[in-house]
Amino acid sequence: MQKLKKLHSVHVIFLIINTITGVGMFTFPHDVSQVGYGAWVMPLVYGVVIQLLLLLFFRLLKYYPDHNLFEINTLLLGKVAGNFINFMIFIYAILVIFHVIKSYVHIVTLLAFQFNPTFWIITALLFVTFSIISKGNIISLAQYHILSFFLSIWFILFLITGFNKGDITHLLPLLNFTASDLLDAFPKGYFSFIGFEVILFFYPLINNQERAFKHTSIALWVVVFLHCFVTIAAVIHYTDWELQHIQYPIVNFMQEVQFSFAVRIDNVFINLWLLLVVGTAATYTWIAKNALDHISRNEKNENTKVLSALGVVFALLFLPGSSGEAIGKIADGVIYFNFVLVVFPLLLLVIRRVKS
């Protein structure tokens, strides 16, 4: 498998950063507003928890340096049970894509358009996602992530303009919330950090696996820093009540930013952020495709598998009535699927120990 080890450190870092940084940042300050002005501490809490989970991941991956999670599942659980778990991971990836695209389309139609071009926005998003993944090349995906990050992430620097209009004393005192508030807020903000688990799927493709943990940790703490920056800006600018009642505080913040050269800076922000949203969808499409590869034990017809995965997402997005609402509620609970997925390596480690 040495010939397949082609991801370098910069690829690993940006694959992790961009997969995590999807639409969650739009709502993050609102999602964790239950802890009040202490919301800006929450990214650090997620960072510590995820760092511990990464230690667990790499403990498992070092035993199987040439295998991804799909292969490890079948090695330790057998073909039937392993492929059942792999199919559940496929479902999880589909639900993440569904949730990310649905959330972004909702923001766009709510804030950027006077009419409702949902069909065309979704079609365009899925087409671009297919175009990125159709090559089946993880390097192409990583290169897209690097480019899209630098084209879009700089835009949050506009948040600095609001620092002098707010109240910096909102940041104090530190940890001004109860353990109950923390536990209630944790699941709501956790979706913004979903994506770190992708290391379980492309670890065998990393060129320098000895330093992969370091590079993954760097990516994680870059994301933590970005969320801290965004949340600090929101906490300084808005009151506690406003954070709890404004669903998209960052977008609202951008609506208040005024420059002579741009009338609606928030529209530019939303459209640029599309690059990151597509990146997140593309990574999970790649995971879904690889799940189908392993379940079918056939790596041919890759484009057909990509189209199948995106076709399922497309169909789910346009389910009518109660069926669509039911899928939406299931997708909203995708964090609980993620909870199971990220602690699953612990079970695999136990099974490996018993077998050995």
C-alpha positions in Angstrom: 0.0 0.0 0.0 3.0 2.3 0.1 2.3 3.5 -3.4 -1.1 4.7 -2.1 0.4 6.8 0.7 0.2 10.2 -1.0 -1.3 12.6 1.5 1.3 15.1 2.9 1.0 17.1 6.1 -0.6 20.1 4.4 -3.2 17.9 2.8 -4.1 16.2 6.2 -4.4 19.6 7.9 -6.7 21.2 5.4 -8.8 18.1 4.9 -9.6 18.2 8.6 -10.0 22.0 8.9 -12.4 22.3 5.9 -14.4 19.2 6.6 -15.2 20.6 10.1 -15.7 24.2 9.0 -19.0 23.9 7.2 -22.2 25.7 8.1 -21.9 25.1 11.8 -20.0 28.3 12.4 -23.0 30.4 11.2 -25.0 29.3 14.2 -22.4 28.3 16.7 -22.6 31.4 19.0 -26.4 31.0 19.1 -26.2 27.2 19.6 -24.1 27.5 22.8 -25.8 30.7 24.0 -27.3 28.7 27.0 -24.0 29.3 28.8 -24.4 33.0 28.3 -21.4 35.2 27.8 -19.2 32.2 28.6 -20.0 30.9 25.1 -16.6 31.9 23.9 -15.0 29.2 26.2 -17.1 26.4 24.6 -14.7 25.9 21.6 -11.9 25.1 24.0 -14.2 22.6 25.7 -14.9 20.9 22.4 -11.2 21.0 21.6 -10.2 19.2 24.7 -12.8 16.5 24.3 -12.0 15.9 20.6 -8.3 15.8 21.4 -8.9 13.0 23.8 -11.0 11.2 21.1 -8.1 11.6 18.6 -5.8 9.8 21.1 -8.3 7.0 21.0 -8.4 7.0 17.2 -4.7 6.9 16.7 -4.3 4.1 19.3 -6.5 2.0 17.0 -5.0 3.2 13.7 -1.4 2.5 14.7 -2.4 -1.2 14.9 -3.7 -1.1 11.4 -1.6 1.4 9.4 -2.7 0.1 6.1 -6.4 -0.1 6.8 -9.2 2.4 7.0 -12.1 2.0 9.4 -14.2 0.1 6.9 -11.5 -2.5 6.6 -10.8 -2.6 10.3 -14.5 -3.2 10.9 -14.6 -6.3 8.8 -11.2 -7.6 10.1 -12.4 -7.5 13.7 -16.2 -8.0 13.4 -16.4 -10.3 10.4 -17.8 -9.6 7.0 -21.5 -9.6 8.0 -21.3 -7.5 11.1 -18.5 -5.4 9.7 -20.4 -4.5 6.5 -23.5 -3.7 8.5 -21.5 -1.2 10.5 -20.0 0.1 7.2 -23.5 0.5 5.8 -24.5 2.5 8.9 -21.5 4.8 8.3 -22.8 5.2 4.7 -26.1 6.3 6.1 -24.3 8.7 8.6 -22.4 10.3 5.7 -25.6 10.7 3.7 -27.3 12.4 6.7 -24.4 14.8 7.2 -24.4 15.8 3.5 -28.2 16.3 3.8 -28.0 18.4 6.9 -25.1 20.6 5.6 -26.8 21.3 2.3 -30.2 21.8 3.8 -28.8 24.2 6.4 -26.9 26.2 3.9 -29.8 26.4 1.4 -32.1 27.6 4.3 -29.6 30.4 5.0 -29.3 31.4 1.4 -33.0 31.5 0.7 -33.8 33.2 3.9 -31.2 36.0 3.7 -29.8 36.3 0.2 -32.8 35.8 -2.2 -36.2 37.5 -2.4 -37.5 34.4 -4.2 -37.0 30.7 -3.4 -34.7 29.0 -5.9 -34.2 25.9 -3.7 -34.2 23.4 -6.5 -31.5 25.1 -8.5 -29.3 25.8 -5.5 -29.4 22.2 -4.4 -28.8 20.9 -7.9 -25.8 23.3 -8.3 -24.4 22.2 -5.0 -24.7 18.5 -5.7 -23.3 19.0 -9.3 -20.2 20.8 -8.0 -19.7 18.1 -5.3 -19.9 15.4 -8.0 -17.4 17.3 -10.1 -14.9 17.3 -7.2 -15.3 13.7 -6.2 -15.8 12.1 -9.7 -12.0 11.8 -10.2 -11.9 9.6 -7.1 -8.7 11.2 -6.1 -8.1 12.2 -2.5 -5.3 14.5 -3.6 -7.8 16.5 -5.8 -10.1 16.8 -2.8 -7.3 17.9 -0.5 -6.1 20.5 -3.0 -9.7 21.9 -3.3 -9.8 22.2 0.5 -6.5 24.2 0.5 -7.7 26.6 -2.2 -11.2 27.1 -0.7 -9.9 27.8 2.7 -7.8 30.7 1.7 -10.4 32.1 -0.7 -13.1 32.2 2.0 -11.9 32.1 5.6 -10.3 35.5 5.5 -13.7 37.0 5.4 -14.3 36.5 9.1 -11.7 39.2 9.7 -14.5 41.7 9.0 -15.8 40.8 12.4 -13.0 42.9 13.9 -14.9 46.0 12.8 -17.6 45.2 15.4 -15.2 45.0 18.4 -15.3 48.8 19.0 -19.1 48.8 18.9 -19.6 46.2 21.6 -18.8 45.7 25.2 -15.6 43.7 25.9 -16.6 43.3 29.5 -19.1 40.6 28.3 -16.1 38.2 28.2 -15.8 38.4 32.0 -16.1 36.7 34.4 -14.7 33.4 33.0 -16.7 30.2 33.3 -19.8 32.1 34.4 -22.1 29.1 33.9 -23.1 26.0 35.7 -22.3 22.4 34.8 -26.0 21.9 33.9 -25.8 24.7 31.4 -22.6 23.2 29.9 -24.2 19.8 29.5 -27.3 21.3 27.9 -25.3 23.4 25.5 -22.7 20.8 24.5 -24.9 18.7 22.1 -26.2 21.9 20.4 -22.8 23.2 19.5 -21.2 19.9 18.8 -22.4 19.8 15.2 -20.0 22.6 14.4 -17.1 20.3 15.2 -18.3 17.2 13.3 -15.7 16.2 10.8 -12.6 15.3 12.8 -13.6 11.6 12.5 -12.6 11.6 8.8 -9.0 10.8 9.8 -10.3 7.2 10.4 -11.0 6.9 6.7 -7.9 8.4 5.0 -5.2 7.5 7.5 -3.8 4.6 5.3 -3.2 7.2 2.5 -1.0 9.5 4.6 2.6 9.5 3.6 4.1 10.4 7.1 1.9 8.5 9.5 4.3 9.0 12.4 3.4 12.7 12.4 -0.3 12.3 11.4 -1.5 12.8 15.0 0.5 16.1 15.3 -1.0 17.4 12.0 -4.5 16.3 12.9 -4.1 18.1 16.2 -2.9 21.2 14.5 -6.0 21.2 12.3 -8.3 20.7 15.3 -6.8 23.7 17.2 -7.0 25.9 14.1 -10.7 25.2 14.0 -11.0 25.8 17.8 -9.2 29.2 17.3 -11.5 30.2 14.5 -14.6 29.3 16.5 -13.2 31.2 19.5 -12.6 34.3 17.4 -16.1 34.2 15.9 -17.7 33.6 19.2 -15.7 36.3 21.0 -16.8 38.8 18.3 -20.5 37.7 18.8 -20.3 37.9 22.6 -18.8 41.3 22.5 -21.2 42.7 20.0 -24.5 41.1 21.2 -26.3 41.0 24.5 -27.0 37.6 26.1 -30.7 37.9 25.0 -29.7 38.6 21.4 -27.4 35.6 21.3 -30.3 33.4 22.4 -32.7 34.8 19.8 -30.6 35.6 16.7 -30.2 32.2 14.9 -27.4 33.4 12.6 -25.5 36.0 14.6 -22.4 36.0 12.3 -24.5 36.7 9.2 -26.5 39.4 11.1 -23.1 40.8 12.1 -22.1 41.0 8.5 -25.3 42.8 7.6 -24.2 45.6 9.9 -20.8 45.9 8.2 -20.9 48.7 5.7 -18.3 49.7 3.1 -18.5 52.1 0.2 -17.5 49.5 -2.3 -20.1 46.9 -1.3 -23.8 47.3 -0.5 -24.5 43.9 1.0 -21.3 42.5 2.4 -23.3 39.6 4.0 -24.2 38.3 0.5 -20.6 38.2 -0.4 -19.8 36.3 2.8 -22.6 33.7 2.3 -21.5 33.1 -1.3 -17.8 32.7 -0.4 -18.7 30.4 2.4 -20.3 28.1 -0.2 -16.7 26.9 -1.0 -16.4 25.5 2.5 -19.9 24.0 2.4 -19.2 22.1 -0.8 -15.9 20.9 0.7 -17.6 19.4 3.6 -20.2 17.7 1.4 -17.5 16.5 -0.9 -15.5 14.8 1.9 -18.6 13.0 3.2 -19.5 12.0 -0.4 -16.0 10.5 -0.7 -16.6 8.6 2.6 -20.0 7.3 1.3 -18.4 6.2 -2.0 -15.7 4.3 -0.1 -18.3 2.7 2.1 -20.0 1.4 -1.1 -16.6 0.3 -2.5 -16.0 -1.9 0.6 -19.5 -3.3 1.0 -19.6 -4.3 -2.7 -15.9 -5.3 -2.7 -15.6 -3.6 -6.0 -13.8 -0.3 -6.6 -15.0 0.0 -10.2 -17.8 2.3 -11.4 -16.8 5.0 -8.9 -18.8 7.7 -10.6 -21.9 5.5 -10.4 -21.4 5.2 -6.7 -20.9 8.9 -6.3 -24.0 9.6 -8.3 -25.9 7.0 -6.2 -24.9 8.7 -2.9 -25.7 12.2 -4.2 -28.9 10.9 -5.7 -30.1 9.6 -2.3 -29.3 13.1 -0.8 -31.2 14.8 -3.6 -34.2 12.5 -3.1 -34.2 13.1 0.6 -34.0 16.9 0.2 -37.2 16.9 -1.8 -39.3 14.4 0.1 -42.7 15.9 0.5 -44.8 16.5 3.6 -44.4 14.3 6.7 -41.7 12.1 5.1 -39.5 15.1 4.5 -40.1 16.4 8.0 -39.2 13.0 9.5 -35.9 12.8 7.5 -35.1 16.4 8.6 -35.6 15.4 12.3 -33.4 12.3 11.9 -30.7 14.4 10.2 -30.9 17.0 13.0 -29.9 14.2 15.3 -26.8 13.4 13.3 -24.7 14.4 16.2 -25.9 11.3 18.1 -24.8 9.1 15.2 -21.5 10.9 15.4 -21.3 10.2 19.2 -21.6 6.5 18.4 -19.1 6.6 15.6 -16.4 8.4 17.6 -16.5 6.0 20.6 -16.8 2.9 18.3 -12.9 2.7 18.1 -12.9 2.0 21.8 -15.1 -1.1 21.2 -12.8 -2.2 18.4 -9.8 -1.9 20.6 -11.5 -4.1 23.2 -12.4 -6.7 20.6 -8.8 -6.6 19.3 -7.4 -7.2 22.8 -9.8 -10.1 23.4 -8.9 -11.7 20.1 -5.2 -11.3 20.6 
